[in-house]
Amino acid sequence: MDLKLTPVSMPTAIRPGQGARATTSAGAEGVGGGFSSAFKSALESVSASQNEATRLQQEVQMENPKVSLEETMVAIQKAQIGFQATLHVRNRMVQAYTDIMNMQV
């Protein structure tokens, strides 16, 4: 699993401390996709990692001499770590949503 998030530079109109704020979602999407596209690509990466680990596991079970047990175990561990990280992000997002919804206006 290769979970790399590339840094996104903010335009000067959106930088904190400048006083200007983005008023439309199009401004956030134009920056580089924003959080939603980064999260989507991370989910796709985790899914691909899990699929690869499953494929390697099946190859080992079919006694394919080209696939080593060590390689398979490393792929399974990478998929598990990626899934746990994704689960933590999801839990944080749900908690943030709950906190916002419980705020008094």
C-alpha positions as CSV (number, residue, x, y, z in Angstrom):
1,M,0.0,0.0,0.0
2,D,1.4,3.3,-1.0
3,L,-0.6,5.9,1.0
4,K,1.0,9.2,0.0
5,L,-0.7,12.5,0.2
6,T,0.9,15.2,-1.8
7,P,1.0,18.7,-0.3
8,V,-1.4,21.2,-1.8
9,S,-0.4,24.8,-2.0
10,M,-3.1,27.3,-1.0
11,P,-3.8,30.3,-3.3
12,T,-3.0,33.6,-1.6
13,A,-6.8,34.4,-1.4
14,I,-7.4,31.4,0.9
15,R,-4.4,31.5,3.1
16,P,-5.1,31.9,6.8
17,G,-4.5,35.4,8.2
18,Q,-5.3,37.1,4.9
19,G,-8.9,37.8,5.8
20,A,-10.3,36.5,2.6
21,R,-12.3,33.3,2.6
22,A,-13.5,30.9,-0.1
23,T,-17.2,31.3,-0.5
24,T,-17.9,28.5,-2.9
25,S,-17.0,24.9,-3.0
26,A,-15.6,25.4,-6.5
27,G,-12.7,27.3,-5.0
28,A,-11.8,24.4,-2.7
29,E,-12.1,21.9,-5.6
30,G,-9.8,24.0,-7.8
31,V,-7.0,23.9,-5.3
32,G,-6.2,20.3,-6.1
33,G,-9.3,18.3,-5.3
34,G,-9.4,19.0,-1.6
35,F,-10.0,16.6,1.2
36,S,-12.7,14.5,-0.6
37,S,-10.4,13.5,-3.5
38,A,-7.5,12.8,-1.2
39,F,-9.7,10.6,1.0
40,K,-11.1,8.9,-2.1
41,S,-7.7,8.1,-3.5
42,A,-6.6,6.8,0.0
43,L,-9.6,4.5,0.1
44,E,-8.9,3.2,-3.4
45,S,-5.3,2.6,-2.4
46,V,-6.4,0.6,0.7
47,S,-8.8,-1.4,-1.4
48,A,-6.2,-2.2,-3.9
49,S,-3.8,-3.2,-1.1
50,Q,-6.4,-5.6,0.3
51,N,-7.2,-7.0,-3.1
52,E,-3.5,-7.7,-3.7
53,A,-3.1,-9.3,-0.3
54,T,-6.1,-11.6,-1.0
55,R,-4.7,-12.5,-4.4
56,L,-1.3,-13.4,-2.9
57,Q,-2.9,-15.4,-0.2
58,Q,-4.8,-17.4,-2.8
59,E,-1.6,-18.0,-4.8
60,V,0.2,-19.3,-1.7
61,Q,-2.8,-21.6,-1.0
62,M,-2.5,-23.0,-4.5
63,E,1.2,-23.5,-3.9
64,N,2.4,-21.2,-6.7
65,P,6.2,-21.3,-6.5
66,K,6.6,-17.7,-7.7
67,V,4.9,-16.3,-4.6
68,S,6.6,-16.5,-1.3
69,L,5.0,-16.7,2.1
70,E,7.0,-13.8,3.3
71,E,5.8,-11.6,0.5
72,T,2.2,-12.6,1.2
73,M,2.5,-11.9,5.0
74,V,4.0,-8.5,4.3
75,A,1.2,-7.6,1.9
76,I,-1.4,-8.8,4.5
77,Q,0.2,-6.6,7.2
78,K,0.3,-3.6,4.9
79,A,-3.4,-4.1,4.1
80,Q,-4.3,-4.4,7.8
81,I,-2.4,-1.3,8.7
82,G,-4.0,0.7,5.9
83,F,-7.4,-0.5,7.0
84,Q,-6.8,0.5,10.6
85,A,-5.6,3.9,9.5
86,T,-8.7,4.4,7.4
87,L,-10.9,3.2,10.3
88,H,-9.3,5.8,12.6
89,V,-9.8,8.6,10.1
90,R,-13.5,7.6,9.7
91,N,-13.9,7.5,13.5
92,R,-12.4,11.0,13.8
93,M,-14.7,12.3,11.0
94,V,-17.8,10.9,12.7
95,Q,-16.7,12.3,16.1
96,A,-16.1,15.8,14.5
97,Y,-19.5,15.6,12.8
98,T,-21.1,14.7,16.1
99,D,-19.3,17.5,17.9
100,I,-20.5,20.0,15.3
101,M,-24.0,18.8,15.4
102,N,-24.1,19.1,19.2
103,M,-22.9,22.7,19.1
104,Q,-25.5,25.2,20.2
105,V,-26.0,28.0,17.8
